[in-house]
Amino acid sequence: MTVQWVTFGIIVDDIVYPDGRTRMGVLGGGGPQTAWGMAAALGTGDAVGLVAGIGDDLDDSVLAPLHVARIDLAGLRHTDLPTPRAWQILEWDGRVIHLWRVDPAQTLGEQLARNRDVLPPTYRAARGFHWGVHPAEPGSLAFARDLRAAGHLVSLEAFRAPQFPLADDELRALLEACDVFSPNLHEAVGITGQHDYRAMLARLRDCGGQTVAVRRGADGADVWDMPAGQGVHVPAVLTQTADEVGAGNAFCGALLARLDAGLETAAAHASAAASYLLEQVGLPETLPDPAEYARRVDSARAGQQALTWNTMR
């Protein structure tokens, strides 16, 4: 099957929990979780591709969940550099301290590259692409603009809130580079400088937002068609939470992969896919059981609420 949905980046995470527990060698970086969310929403990873630079230090067994999900790994480049690796130190108040275990100046530019040159030929006609950006350091926006100009769908998510709100020209450059933008609520507030929800959305709309998905954790997400001034609120699928890392990535992947089916369907799949990432540390070992996945999609859809500018909270 032709690869239609592409995402980027592998980082190996060594996690330290607030109570002192550790979990070493967790496949992370956003790309694997996004690819898994795409595959879950599609029922298979046959049309999903992952692009990343990896070193000889990466044990292939770490990639097992991607192989099981049938995600295409032709986009993995083996280089002489180490695989990006970092400590993720979690605090009780929700803060995450990120410490690189590789030399970022020497390693990250090559291993986490996002440009046409790192795409295998089989990925270059894909329908859509997703990756994460640091809003105040939008180094990959030129690539996003080029992809959109060539007719591809581009979805971007924020990795973190900027230290200061973006100026209008900065925010416009970010939003005009993508078809879908998905920050969490904290990031959206930091990016816009607006704590009032209505004012926050208005700024995203006025600076060129198209489809904007504001992820709200346990409170679900609001997925907006900004030009139309309407959207849908989708609840979080109830489940036991073991680790929240990666749930937002899976949400974004599923949302993009199902976007052609409409906001309501895409949002329901995004919520369902995210719920699986909450249930364990790292990626699930297999794709969901189809019947259970359908139940979660139906649950998310049943709890949806239509949104308009007049119902903004």
C-alpha positions as CSV (number, residue, x, y, z in Angstrom):
1,M,0.0,0.0,0.0
2,T,1.2,3.5,-0.8
3,V,2.3,5.6,2.2
4,Q,-0.3,8.4,2.6
5,W,0.5,9.7,6.1
6,V,3.9,10.7,7.3
7,T,5.4,11.8,10.6
8,F,8.9,12.6,11.9
9,G,11.3,12.0,14.7
10,I,12.5,9.4,17.2
11,I,13.9,10.2,20.6
12,V,14.7,7.5,23.2
13,D,13.3,8.6,26.6
14,D,14.7,7.6,30.0
15,I,11.9,8.6,32.4
16,V,12.2,9.4,36.1
17,Y,8.9,9.6,37.9
18,P,8.2,11.9,40.9
19,D,8.3,8.9,43.3
20,G,11.7,7.9,42.1
21,R,10.7,5.1,39.7
22,T,12.4,4.9,36.4
23,R,11.6,3.5,33.0
24,M,14.6,3.4,30.6
25,G,14.7,3.2,26.9
26,V,11.1,4.2,26.0
27,L,10.5,4.9,22.3
28,G,9.5,8.5,22.1
29,G,10.0,11.8,20.3
30,G,6.5,12.2,19.1
31,G,6.9,10.4,15.8
32,P,6.2,6.9,16.9
33,Q,3.2,7.9,19.0
34,T,1.8,10.0,16.1
35,A,2.4,7.1,13.6
36,W,0.7,4.7,16.0
37,G,-2.3,7.1,16.3
38,M,-2.6,7.2,12.5
39,A,-2.4,3.5,12.3
40,A,-5.0,3.0,15.0
41,A,-7.4,5.3,13.3
42,L,-6.9,3.6,9.9
43,G,-6.9,0.0,11.3
44,T,-3.4,-0.7,10.0
45,G,-0.1,1.1,9.5
46,D,0.3,0.1,5.9
47,A,-0.3,3.7,4.7
48,V,1.7,5.3,7.5
49,G,5.4,6.2,7.3
50,L,7.9,7.4,9.9
51,V,11.0,9.5,9.1
52,A,13.9,9.8,11.5
53,G,17.7,9.5,11.9
54,I,18.8,6.6,14.1
55,G,22.2,5.3,15.2
56,D,23.6,1.8,15.6
57,D,23.0,2.2,19.3
58,L,19.2,1.7,18.8
59,D,18.2,-1.9,19.5
60,D,15.7,-3.0,16.8
61,S,13.5,-4.5,19.5
62,V,12.6,-1.0,20.6
63,L,10.8,-0.6,17.3
64,A,8.7,-3.8,17.8
65,P,5.4,-2.0,18.3
66,L,5.9,-0.2,15.0
67,H,6.6,-3.4,13.1
68,V,3.6,-5.1,14.7
69,A,1.4,-2.1,13.6
70,R,2.8,-2.5,10.0
71,I,4.0,1.1,10.0
72,D,6.4,1.7,7.0
73,L,9.9,2.3,8.3
74,A,11.6,3.0,5.0
75,G,12.0,6.6,6.3
76,L,14.5,5.5,9.0
77,R,18.0,6.6,8.1
78,H,20.9,4.8,9.8
79,T,23.7,7.3,10.4
80,D,27.1,7.4,12.3
81,L,25.5,9.7,14.9
82,P,23.8,8.4,18.1
83,T,20.1,8.1,18.3
84,P,18.6,11.2,20.1
85,R,18.2,10.3,23.8
86,A,17.1,12.3,26.8
87,W,16.2,12.2,30.4
88,Q,12.5,13.1,31.1
89,I,12.2,14.0,34.8
90,L,8.6,14.3,35.8
91,E,7.6,16.4,38.8
92,W,4.5,16.1,41.0
93,D,3.1,19.4,39.7
94,G,3.1,18.2,36.1
95,R,6.4,19.9,35.1
96,V,8.8,17.9,32.9
97,I,12.5,18.6,33.0
98,H,14.1,17.5,29.7
99,L,17.8,16.9,29.6
100,W,19.6,15.7,26.5
101,R,21.9,12.7,26.9
102,V,23.5,13.4,23.5
103,D,25.2,16.5,22.2
104,P,22.2,18.4,20.7
105,A,24.4,20.7,18.5
106,Q,26.1,17.7,16.9
107,T,23.2,15.3,16.8
108,L,19.8,16.8,16.5
109,G,20.0,18.7,13.2
110,E,20.8,15.5,11.3
111,Q,18.7,13.0,13.2
112,L,15.6,15.1,13.6
113,A,15.8,16.7,10.1
114,R,12.5,17.6,8.4
115,N,12.9,18.4,4.7
116,R,12.3,16.9,1.3
117,D,15.8,15.4,1.2
118,V,15.0,13.0,4.1
119,L,11.8,11.7,2.5
120,P,12.1,8.4,0.7
121,P,10.6,8.6,-2.9
122,T,7.7,6.5,-1.8
123,Y,6.7,9.2,0.8
124,R,6.8,12.2,-1.5
125,A,3.3,11.8,-2.8
126,A,1.7,11.3,0.6
127,R,-1.6,12.9,1.4
128,G,-0.5,14.5,4.7
129,F,2.4,15.2,7.0
130,H,2.6,15.9,10.8
131,W,5.3,17.0,13.1
132,G,5.9,19.1,16.2
133,V,7.3,22.6,16.4
134,H,8.6,24.9,19.1
135,P,6.4,28.0,18.4
136,A,9.1,30.5,19.2
137,E,11.6,28.6,17.0
138,P,9.7,27.7,13.8
139,G,12.7,26.4,11.9
140,S,10.7,23.9,9.8
141,L,8.0,26.3,8.6
142,A,9.6,26.7,5.1
143,F,9.2,22.9,4.6
144,A,5.6,23.1,5.7
145,R,4.8,25.9,3.3
146,D,6.4,24.0,0.5
147,L,4.4,21.0,1.2
148,R,1.1,23.0,1.3
149,A,2.0,24.7,-1.9
150,A,2.4,21.3,-3.5
151,G,-1.1,20.2,-2.4
152,H,-0.3,18.2,0.7
153,L,-2.1,18.5,4.1
154,V,0.2,19.7,6.9
155,S,-0.5,19.3,10.6
156,L,1.6,20.9,13.3
157,E,1.5,20.6,17.0
158,A,3.3,22.6,19.6
159,F,6.0,21.0,21.7
160,R,5.8,23.5,24.5
161,A,4.5,27.0,25.2
162,P,6.9,29.9,24.2
163,Q,8.4,32.1,26.9
164,F,6.5,35.1,25.5
165,P,3.4,35.3,23.4
166,L,4.0,35.3,19.6
167,A,3.7,38.6,17.8
168,D,1.0,38.8,15.1
169,D,3.5,38.2,12.2
170,E,5.0,35.2,14.0
171,L,1.7,33.7,14.8
172,R,0.5,34.3,11.2
173,A,3.6,32.6,9.8
174,L,3.0,29.6,12.0
175,L,-0.7,29.2,11.2
176,E,-0.5,29.9,7.5
177,A,2.1,27.1,7.2
178,C,-0.4,24.4,8.2
179,D,-3.9,23.1,7.6
180,V,-4.2,21.8,11.1
181,F,-2.7,23.3,14.3
182,S,-3.0,21.5,17.6
183,P,-1.7,23.0,20.8
184,N,-2.9,21.9,24.3
185,L,-4.7,24.6,26.3
186,H,-1.6,25.7,28.2
187,E,0.3,26.1,25.0
188,A,-2.5,27.9,23.3
189,V,-2.6,30.4,26.1
190,G,1.2,30.9,26.0
191,I,1.2,31.3,22.2
192,T,-1.6,33.8,22.1
193,G,-1.1,35.6,25.4
194,Q,-4.8,35.3,26.0
195,H,-6.2,33.5,29.1
196,D,-9.8,34.2,28.0
197,Y,-10.9,31.3,25.8
198,R,-12.9,33.4,23.4
199,A,-10.1,35.9,23.0
200,M,-7.6,33.1,22.5
201,L,-9.6,31.5,19.7
202,A,-10.3,34.9,18.1
203,R,-6.5,35.6,17.9
204,L,-5.9,32.2,16.3
205,R,-8.7,32.8,13.8
206,D,-7.6,36.3,13.0
207,C,-4.0,35.2,12.4
208,G,-5.0,32.6,9.8
209,G,-5.9,29.5,11.7
210,Q,-7.7,26.8,9.6
211,T,-8.5,23.7,11.6
212,V,-7.4,24.3,15.2
213,A,-7.6,21.5,17.8
214,V,-7.2,22.7,21.3
215,R,-6.4,19.7,23.5
216,R,-7.7,20.0,27.1
217,G,-6.5,16.8,28.7
218,A,-9.2,15.1,30.8
219,D,-11.7,17.6,29.6
220,G,-11.4,16.4,26.0
221,A,-10.6,18.7,23.0
222,D,-12.3,21.4,20.9
223,V,-11.7,21.0,17.2
224,W,-12.5,24.1,15.2
225,D,-13.1,25.0,11.6
226,M,-11.9,28.5,12.1
227,P,-13.1,30.1,8.8
228,A,-16.6,28.6,9.3
229,G,-16.7,29.7,13.0
230,Q,-17.9,26.3,14.1
231,G,-16.5,23.1,15.5
232,V,-17.0,20.1,17.8
233,H,-16.1,19.4,21.4
234,V,-15.1,15.8,21.9
235,P,-14.8,14.2,25.4
236,A,-11.8,12.3,26.5
237,V,-12.5,8.5,26.4
238,L,-12.6,7.3,30.0
239,T,-9.7,4.9,30.8
240,Q,-7.1,4.1,33.5
241,T,-4.2,6.5,33.1
242,A,-0.7,5.1,33.6
243,D,1.2,7.8,31.7
244,E,0.1,10.8,29.7
245,V,3.2,11.1,27.5
246,G,2.4,10.5,23.9
247,A,-1.4,10.8,24.1
248,G,-1.4,14.2,22.4
249,N,0.8,12.9,19.6
250,A,-1.6,10.0,19.0
251,F,-4.5,12.4,19.0
252,C,-2.9,14.5,16.3
253,G,-2.0,11.5,14.2
254,A,-5.5,10.1,14.3
255,L,-7.1,13.5,13.7
256,L,-5.0,14.1,10.5
257,A,-5.5,10.5,9.2
258,R,-9.3,10.8,9.5
259,L,-9.7,14.5,8.6
260,D,-11.1,13.9,5.2
261,A,-14.1,12.2,6.9
262,G,-15.1,15.5,8.6
263,L,-14.4,17.1,12.0
264,E,-16.8,15.0,14.0
265,T,-15.4,11.6,12.8
266,A,-11.8,12.8,12.9
267,A,-12.2,14.1,16.5
268,A,-13.9,10.8,17.7
269,H,-11.0,8.8,16.3
270,A,-8.4,11.2,17.8
271,S,-10.0,10.8,21.3
272,A,-10.1,7.1,20.9
273,A,-6.5,6.7,19.8
274,A,-5.2,9.0,22.5
275,S,-6.9,6.8,25.2
276,Y,-4.7,3.9,24.4
277,L,-1.5,5.9,25.0
278,L,-2.7,6.8,28.4
279,E,-3.0,3.1,29.5
280,Q,0.8,2.2,29.6
281,V,4.2,3.7,29.4
282,G,5.3,4.0,25.8
283,L,3.5,2.5,22.8
284,P,1.0,-0.3,23.0
285,E,2.4,-3.6,21.9
286,T,-0.3,-4.0,19.2
287,L,-3.0,-2.0,17.5
288,P,-6.3,-2.0,19.2
289,D,-8.8,-4.8,19.0
290,P,-11.2,-3.5,16.3
291,A,-14.4,-4.1,18.3
292,E,-13.0,-2.3,21.4
293,Y,-11.6,0.5,19.3
294,A,-15.0,1.0,17.6
295,R,-16.6,1.1,21.1
296,R,-14.3,3.9,22.1
297,V,-14.9,5.9,18.9
298,D,-18.7,5.5,19.4
299,S,-18.3,6.7,23.0
300,A,-16.4,9.7,21.9
301,R,-18.9,10.5,19.2
302,A,-21.9,10.1,21.5
303,G,-20.4,12.7,23.9
304,Q,-19.7,15.3,21.2
305,Q,-21.2,18.8,21.3
306,A,-21.4,21.2,18.4
307,L,-19.6,24.4,18.9
308,T,-20.1,27.9,17.4
309,W,-18.6,31.2,18.1
310,N,-21.7,31.9,20.3
311,T,-21.0,28.8,22.4
312,M,-17.3,29.4,23.1
313,R,-16.5,28.8,26.7
